């Protein structure tokens, strides 16, 4: 596929990454031990009780979709990668749960009618992998449209200012600022190193103010922003003390 044929919001590196069957098969093993896996499940459960109709965007191999279905939710799992969805289907059959799977671009969700879901999730910085600010806003507008009144949206993003804490990170931020002055880069857009031999991929890193403003602009009311860290428990100690610089990312709950 030539770059001019890529779906809206999908970078070349992301497309290549998600079409690689070996990556889908090794995905769960590559995330083993990551503290965010349990932290975001706990955060999701706190804000999204069961039973409910759940839309899981960027579902991967089902790390949220399968436990959510096991707890009595009616789940639709959406991912750009048919390979990831194959693995999810196998895991769902092994655990005897039903997860409806759709290979689709989360920027283009017109196939779903309005007010189809009680809950939506977009975890593990999936929103940051969408290329272009307007495309990211399109995702949020779709979610707002698809949720029923008082529906809950849970998402995770990476924090841009975390990188002020390292010499490499400061160089990255300075380079980003310099390239923006020359019109070669957008604020917060960074090229990630190649992942498992594929890439590099674009990743947008958010500020807390940026993501909460985007959610409110899409018609959401933000009810909780939880800073997350790279610590073993995933929590930021004393978040009131420069928490916006120390947080590796944020888990956010918002209500329509």
C-alpha positions in Angstrom: 0.0 0.0 0.0 1.3 3.5 -1.0 1.2 6.2 1.7 -1.4 8.1 -0.3 -3.7 5.1 0.2 -3.4 5.0 4.0 -6.6 5.4 6.0 -7.2 8.7 7.7 -5.1 9.1 10.9 -2.9 6.1 10.1 0.9 6.6 9.7 3.0 4.2 7.5 4.8 2.8 10.6 1.5 2.1 12.4 0.0 0.4 9.3 3.1 -1.9 8.9 3.1 -2.7 12.6 -0.5 -3.8 12.7 -0.2 -5.9 9.5 2.6 -8.0 10.9 1.3 -11.4 12.2 4.4 -12.1 14.3 3.7 -8.9 16.3 0.1 -9.9 17.0 1.3 -13.4 18.2 3.9 -11.9 20.5 1.9 -8.9 21.7 0.8 -10.3 25.1 4.2 -11.6 26.0 5.7 -8.2 25.1 3.4 -6.5 27.6 3.8 -9.0 30.5 4.6 -7.3 33.7 3.6 -3.8 32.6 1.9 -2.2 35.6 -0.6 -0.2 33.5 -2.3 -3.5 32.5 -3.9 -4.0 35.9 -4.1 -0.3 36.8 -6.2 0.6 33.8 -8.5 -2.5 34.4 -9.1 -1.3 37.9 -9.8 2.2 36.8 -12.2 1.0 34.1 -14.1 -1.2 36.5 -14.4 1.7 39.0 -16.1 3.9 36.4 -17.8 1.3 34.2 -20.0 -1.1 36.1 -21.5 -4.2 34.5 -23.9 -5.1 32.8 -23.5 -2.6 29.9 -22.8 -2.3 26.2 -19.1 -1.6 25.8 -17.2 -0.3 22.7 -13.4 -1.1 23.1 -11.4 1.0 20.6 -7.9 -0.2 19.8 -8.7 -3.5 21.6 -5.5 -5.3 20.6 -5.6 -8.9 21.6 -8.4 -8.3 24.1 -6.8 -7.4 27.4 -9.9 -5.3 28.3 -12.5 -6.9 26.0 -12.2 -10.4 27.4 -12.4 -9.6 31.1 -15.2 -7.1 30.3 -17.2 -9.7 28.5 -16.5 -12.2 31.3 -18.1 -9.7 33.8 -21.3 -9.6 31.8 -20.8 -6.8 29.3 -22.0 -6.9 25.7 -18.7 -6.0 24.0 -17.7 -4.8 20.5 -13.9 -4.8 20.0 -12.5 -2.6 17.3 -8.9 -2.7 16.0 -7.0 -1.7 12.9 -5.2 -5.1 12.9 -7.1 -8.2 11.7 -4.1 -10.2 13.1 -4.8 -8.9 16.6 -8.5 -9.6 16.2 -7.7 -13.2 15.3 -5.7 -13.7 18.5 -8.6 -12.0 20.4 -11.1 -14.5 18.9 -8.9 -17.5 19.9 -8.6 -16.2 23.5 -12.4 -15.5 23.7 -13.2 -19.1 22.6 -10.7 -20.5 25.1 -12.4 -18.5 27.9 -15.9 -19.2 26.6 -17.0 -15.6 26.2 -18.5 -13.7 23.3 -16.7 -10.6 21.9 -17.9 -9.1 18.7 -14.9 -8.1 16.6 -14.6 -5.4 13.9 -11.5 -4.6 11.9 -11.8 -0.8 11.4 -10.1 2.5 11.7 -11.2 4.3 14.9 -11.3 7.6 13.0 -14.1 6.2 10.8 -16.8 4.8 12.9 -19.9 5.8 10.8 -21.0 2.2 10.7 -22.4 2.5 14.2 -25.7 4.3 14.9 -25.9 7.0 17.5 -26.3 6.1 21.2 -25.3 2.5 20.6 -23.2 2.0 23.8 -23.2 2.7 27.5 -19.5 2.7 27.8 -16.4 3.2 25.6 -12.7 2.7 26.2 -9.6 3.7 24.3 -6.6 2.5 26.4 -2.8 2.1 26.2 -2.3 5.4 24.4 -4.3 4.3 21.3 -5.6 7.8 20.8 -2.0 9.1 20.6 -1.3 6.7 17.7 -3.8 8.5 15.6 -2.0 10.9 13.2 -3.2 14.5 13.1 -5.1 16.7 15.6 -8.3 16.8 13.6 -8.3 13.0 13.3 -8.0 12.7 17.1 -10.9 15.1 17.5 -12.9 13.0 15.1 -12.4 9.9 17.3 -13.6 11.8 20.3 -16.7 13.1 18.4 -17.5 9.6 17.3 -17.3 8.3 20.9 -19.5 11.1 22.1 -22.0 10.4 19.4 -22.0 6.6 20.0 -22.5 6.9 23.8 -26.0 7.0 25.3 -26.8 10.0 27.7 -24.6 9.7 30.8 -22.4 7.1 29.1 -18.8 6.8 30.3 -15.6 7.0 28.3 -12.3 5.8 29.7 -9.0 6.5 28.0 -5.2 6.6 28.5 -2.7 9.0 27.1 1.0 9.6 27.5 2.2 12.8 29.2 4.4 15.1 27.1 6.1 16.9 30.0 7.3 13.6 31.6 10.3 13.8 29.2 11.6 17.0 30.9 13.1 14.6 33.5 15.8 13.1 31.3 18.5 14.6 29.1 17.3 12.5 26.1 13.7 13.7 26.8 14.7 17.4 27.0 16.6 17.0 23.6 13.4 15.4 22.2 11.2 18.3 23.4 13.7 20.9 22.1 13.9 19.2 18.8 10.1 19.1 18.5 9.9 22.8 19.3 12.6 23.7 16.8 11.0 21.6 14.0 7.6 23.2 14.8 9.1 26.7 14.2 10.0 25.5 10.7 6.7 23.9 10.0 8.1 20.4 9.9 6.4 18.9 13.0 3.3 19.4 15.1 3.3 20.1 18.9 3.6 16.8 20.8 4.1 14.6 17.7 7.1 12.3 18.1 8.6 9.5 16.1 8.9 6.4 18.3 11.9 4.0 17.7 11.1 0.9 15.5 8.9 -1.6 17.4 10.0 -5.2 16.9 11.7 -4.3 13.6 8.8 -2.3 12.3 8.5 1.5 12.2 9.2 4.1 13.2 5.7 5.1 14.3 4.3 8.5 15.1 3.1 8.9 18.7 1.3 12.1 20.0 2.1 12.9 23.6 -0.5 15.0 25.4 -0.4 17.6 28.1 -3.1 17.2 30.8 -4.6 20.5 29.8 -4.7 19.5 26.1 -6.6 16.2 26.5 -9.1 17.6 29.0 -9.8 20.5 26.7 -10.3 18.2 23.8 -12.7 16.0 25.7 -14.7 19.1 26.8 -14.7 20.4 23.2 -16.2 17.0 22.1 -19.0 17.4 24.6 -17.7 15.4 27.6 -17.6 16.2 31.3 -14.3 15.0 32.8 -14.9 13.3 36.1 -11.4 11.9 37.0 -7.8 12.3 35.8 -5.5 9.7 37.4 -1.7 10.2 36.9 0.2 7.0 36.2 3.9 6.2 36.5 6.4 3.6 35.5 6.6 2.3 39.1 5.7 -1.3 39.8 2.2 -0.3 41.1 1.8 2.3 38.3 0.9 5.1 40.7 2.4 8.6 41.1 3.5 9.2 44.7 2.3 12.7 46.0 0.8 13.7 42.6 0.3 17.2 44.0 4.1 17.7 44.0 4.9 18.5 40.3 2.6 15.6 39.3 2.1 17.1 35.8 5.8 16.8 35.2 6.4 13.4 36.9 3.4 11.5 35.5 4.3 9.1 32.7 0.7 9.4 31.5 -3.0 9.8 32.5 -6.0 7.6 32.9 -9.1 9.7 32.3 -12.8 9.1 32.9 -15.3 11.3 31.2 -19.1 11.3 30.9 -21.3 12.4 28.1 
